[in-house]
Amino acid sequence: MSMKNNLLKSNNIRTIFLLSLFIPIFYNYFFNLLPSETRNISFSNPDFINIFLSLGLFIVLYFLGTRIKVIFNLSSISISVIFYLFSFFIVDNYFLFLTKFFTFKQIFIFVNIIWLLIFIVNKNINNLEVIFFISFFFIFQKYVANYIFYNFDLTPLTYTVPDETDVWLPATTYLFENNYFFALNNVSHNGYGLLITHINSVSTQIFYYLNNFLYFPLIKNVFFFLTLLFISEIKVRKISKFVFLSVFLIVTLNSHWFRYLFFNSLMMENAASYFFGVLIYSMTIRHTSFEKYLLTLLVGIMYFSKQFLSALGVLFLIYLFIQKRLNKKQLLLGLSPILSSLSNAFFLNVDITWSNYFKFFNGESSTGNKEPFNIDNILNIINQFLIDKPVSYFLFIFLILFMFNFKSNYLQFRELVYIIVINSSLVFILYITVWSDVEYGSSYRYLLNIFHLLIPIYLVAIDKFIFSNKTRAS
């Protein structure tokens, strides 16, 4: 009994010590930032309304995810939610020769009808629950959501990053108001992967059923709740999750740029990071044969997401094949998105995905700079990242925690660590060489593209630090 009490006391001390390391960030928010907040704290505040609606969207996705998890015997609700969201893009991309004749809204309805039929025919799903939920949601959408959209201005008047207005807003508008094929042919940056734009359109269509596209931050806010779901499904103790969540929330509140980029930006870096982190992490744990095929396909679909993540996803699948953890059929399924891109380019005359980056490797320059290398960009990138002091401090402390049990943590997350190192190395190498004349401000978001991949690593590192004398939660 005495030994048990001593262990409990030791664990409590470690928990308090860990939280105390972030006192400067807690202090900065509660004594510097919070008192100077000028926002109107009321139910009519657009920020609060967007959070309320994003919670509603999360409930919809959670309900669908729980049912999909049961039907396909998947290991987590997070995977099920991604499966649902990706299903629209999968249909649109693989059957582009047909879907190009239909509007996005028609494709949205068609895919949802397929999901509804799957729910109805499955004996493990309570049809009354599904019918009740759909009926309730339609009432909510028609009377509550529409009232809010018509009576409150929830769309931002300005955007922080030029890419939002120059690339992503037009691309999403083209897709939402027309279809995927139209967006591919009219996007300003030829060959851009439009998976995230497609997800944006699907999420918007769930709540907003008119024909013209409007950007609502609630679509991005929902990934905060989905991140919480992802954290809840990682097998560590509750106190470890509490510590991580407490620190994560306060860091997010302290960092305007991180908060904007991950939970409010139209570029939806949060969505790309969330999808990549959940899928890659899930590939490293045990799952059924069907789930393995599904995860392989979903990781392959990430080819259409963001620059670095698309390459890392493909490389990871090839790595698993070399390690004999994927067979030929699974690898072919995982690489089929690339084949579909080539097929669509050949038969439908659309740009090959990421073909716009070929110009950099052909020696073309955006500024006319002829210098082949720019070593100064190493310090430029580091300094650019360190501008965000709360996030830098957050990552530094957890890096120390990782090193505290380095051997155990490294052996458990070796492959995830490799991906993080490769992603960071690619950012530096490209900005030194082929992107030597490109503005380095975007390097911050490229480095944090893999943020959700850090979450399971740091959660386990916290768990092992606090409970170093006990076995971790299974």
PEPE-V256422 format. One record per backbone hydrogen bond with DSSP energy under -1.0 kcal/mol. CO is the residue of the C=O (numbers start at 1). NH is the residue of the N-H. Records with the same first field share a line. If there is no record, write none. Layout:
CO: NH + NH
//
This chain:
1: 5
2: 6
3: 7
4: 8
5: 9
6: 10
7: 11
8: 12
9: 13
10: 14
11: 15
12: 16
13: 17
14: 18
15: 19
16: 20
17: 21
19: 22
20: 23
22: 26
23: 27
24: 28
25: 29
26: 30
27: 31
28: 32 + 33
29: 34
34: 37
40: 42
42: 45
45: 49
46: 50
47: 51
48: 52
49: 53
50: 54
51: 55
52: 56
53: 57
54: 58
55: 59
56: 60
57: 61
58: 62
59: 63
60: 64
61: 65
62: 66
63: 67
64: 68
65: 69
66: 70
67: 71
68: 72
69: 74
76: 80
77: 81
78: 82
79: 83
80: 84
81: 85
82: 86
83: 87
86: 90
87: 91
88: 92
89: 93
90: 94
91: 95
95: 98 + 99
96: 100
98: 101
99: 102
103: 107
104: 108
105: 109
106: 110
107: 111
108: 112
109: 113
110: 114
111: 115
112: 116
113: 117
114: 118
115: 119
116: 120
117: 121
118: 122
122: 125
126: 130
127: 131
128: 132
129: 133
130: 134
131: 135
132: 136
133: 137
134: 138
135: 139
136: 140
137: 141
138: 142
139: 143
140: 144 + 145
141: 146
144: 148
145: 149
146: 150
147: 151
148: 152
152: 154
161: 164
162: 166
163: 167 + 168
164: 169
167: 171
168: 172
169: 173
170: 174
171: 175
172: 176
173: 177
174: 178
178: 104
179: 183
180: 184
181: 185
183: 187
189: 192
191: 354
194: 198
195: 199
196: 200
197: 201
198: 202
199: 203
200: 204
201: 205
202: 206
204: 208
216: 219
217: 221
218: 222
220: 223
221: 224
222: 226
223: 227
224: 228
225: 229
226: 230
227: 231
228: 232
229: 233
231: 234
234: 236
237: 241
238: 242
239: 243
240: 244
241: 245
242: 246
243: 247
244: 248
245: 249
246: 250
247: 251
248: 252
249: 253
250: 254
251: 255
255: 259
256: 260
257: 261
258: 262
259: 263
260: 264 + 265
265: 268
268: 272
269: 273
270: 274
271: 275
272: 276
273: 277
274: 278
275: 279
276: 280
277: 281
278: 282
279: 283
281: 284
282: 285
288: 292
289: 293
290: 294
291: 295
292: 296
293: 297
294: 298
295: 299
296: 300
297: 301
300: 303
301: 304
302: 305
304: 195
306: 310
307: 311
308: 312
309: 313
310: 314
311: 315
312: 316
313: 317
314: 318
315: 319
316: 320
317: 321
318: 322
319: 323
320: 325
321: 324
327: 331
328: 332
329: 333
330: 334
331: 335
335: 339
336: 340
337: 341
338: 342
339: 343
340: 344
341: 345
342: 346
343: 347
344: 348
352: 355
354: 357
355: 358
359: 364
374: 377
375: 378
376: 380
377: 381
378: 382
379: 383
380: 384
381: 385
382: 386
385: 388
387: 389
388: 392
389: 393
390: 394
391: 395
392: 396
393: 397
394: 398
395: 399
396: 400
397: 401
398: 402
399: 403
400: 404
403: 406
405: 409
406: 410
407: 411
408: 412
409: 413
413: 417
414: 418
415: 419
416: 420
417: 421
418: 422
419: 423
420: 424
421: 425
422: 426
423: 427
424: 428
425: 429
426: 430
427: 431
428: 432
429: 433
430: 435
432: 374
433: 436
435: 438
440: 443
442: 446
443: 447
444: 448
448: 451
450: 453
451: 454
454: 458
455: 459
456: 460
457: 461
458: 462
459: 463
460: 464
461: 465
462: 466
463: 467
467: 470
//
